[in-house]
C-alpha cells in the first residue's frame, strides 16, 4: 500500500497546484479586463477634454466628461484600474517604470471602436493613434 499512498498524495498535491494556478490566472484575467475598461475610459476622457479645450466640443461634452470621471471613479473603487500596483495608466509608480499602455494598431483600434460599455460613449472618431479611419 505504500505505493498507492504516494500516488494519492502526489495527485492531491497536483490538484492543489492546478487550483492555485487557475485562481492566479483568473486574477490576471480580471486585472487585464479592468485595465482595458479603464484605458478605454481614459482614452475617451482625453479625447473629450481635448475636443472641449480646442473648441471642437459638442454641447454635451461637459456632461460626457462628468460621466466618464464618475465611471472611472466607480471602476477604481470596485476593481481598481487594472494595474497590479494600483496606479493610473501612463503614470510612474514608486518603482520608476511607466505603466502606460503601449498597445497600438489593431488591438487599440478594436478597443476604440468598441467604445465604453460603462457609459455608452464611443471614442472620438472611432479610431486611435496608429489606426486607419474606417473607409480608408
N, C-alpha and C positions, 0 to 999 in steps of 0.2 A: 504493500500500500504506500510505501514511501514515494514511489514514482508518481502515483495519482495525486498525492498531496502536493507535490512540487508543481505538477501541471495545473492543478486547481489554483494554487497560489499565484502562479505566473499569469494565468488567464484573468484572474481578478485584478492583478496589477495592470495588465494591458487594458482592461476595460476602464479602469480609473483614469489611466493616461489618455485614452480616447475621449472620455467625457470632459476632461480638463482641456484638451486641445479644442474640442467643439465649443466649449464656453469661451475660450480665448478668441476663437475665430468669430463667434457671434459678437463679441465686444468690439473687435476690429471692424467688422461689417457695420455695426451700429455707428461707430465713430466716423467711418467713411461716408455713410449716408447723411449724418448730421453735418459733416463738413461740406458735402455737396449742396445741401439745402442752404446752409449759411452762406457759402460762396455765391450761390445764385442770388440770394437776397442782397448781399453786399454789392454785387455787380449791378443789380437793378437800382439800388440806392445810389450808387456812384453815378450811374448814367442819368438818373433823375435829377440829382443835385447839380451835375454838370449842365444839363439842359436848362435848369432853372437859373443858374448863375450866368449863363451865356445868353439869356433872353429867349431861349427856344423852348421854355417850359410850357406845358399845357395848363389849362385853367385848374385842373385838379392835381397839379404837381405837388403842392404843399400837403394835400391830403394823402397822396401816394407816399410821400416821404414819411409822414407820420405813421402810416400803416406799416411801412417797411421797418421803421425803427421799433415799433411795437412788436412786430413779428420776430425781429432779431432778438429783442429782449426776452420774449417768451421762449424762443429756441435756446438761448443761452441759459435761461433758468431751468428749463426742463431737461435738456440733453447736452448742454454745452455747445460750443461752436465746432465740435468735431476734432479739435486738436488735443492730443493727449495732455499737453501742458496747460490747456485752457486758454491760450492766447488767441487773439483775433487773427484772421488771415492777413498776411502782409506785415505783421508786427514782429519784433525781435524779442524772443523770450529771454529770461535771465541767462541762459547758456550762450547766447550770442548768435545763433544761427536763425536765419529767416524762416518763417513758417508759411510764406506766401505760396500761393498755388501757381505752379509753372505749367499747368496744362494748357496746351494750345491746340489749334487745328480742329479736327472733327469732334473730339471729346468736348472741348469747350463750346463749339458751335452747337452741339446737341444739347448741352445744358442751357445755353442761352435761348435756343429756340423753344425749349420746353417751358420756359418761364418759371414763375414761382407759384407752386401749388398752394402755399400757405396764404398768400394774399391775392392770388388770381392775376398778378401782374406779369406781363411778358417783358423780356428785356427790350430796351430801346432799340428799335430797328430789327430785332430778331437775330442779330449777328454779334460776334465777339471779335476782339482783335485776332487777326490771323485767319479769319474765316472769310469765305466768299459770300456776298449777299445773295439771297435767293434770286434765281432767274439770270444769273451772270454766267 
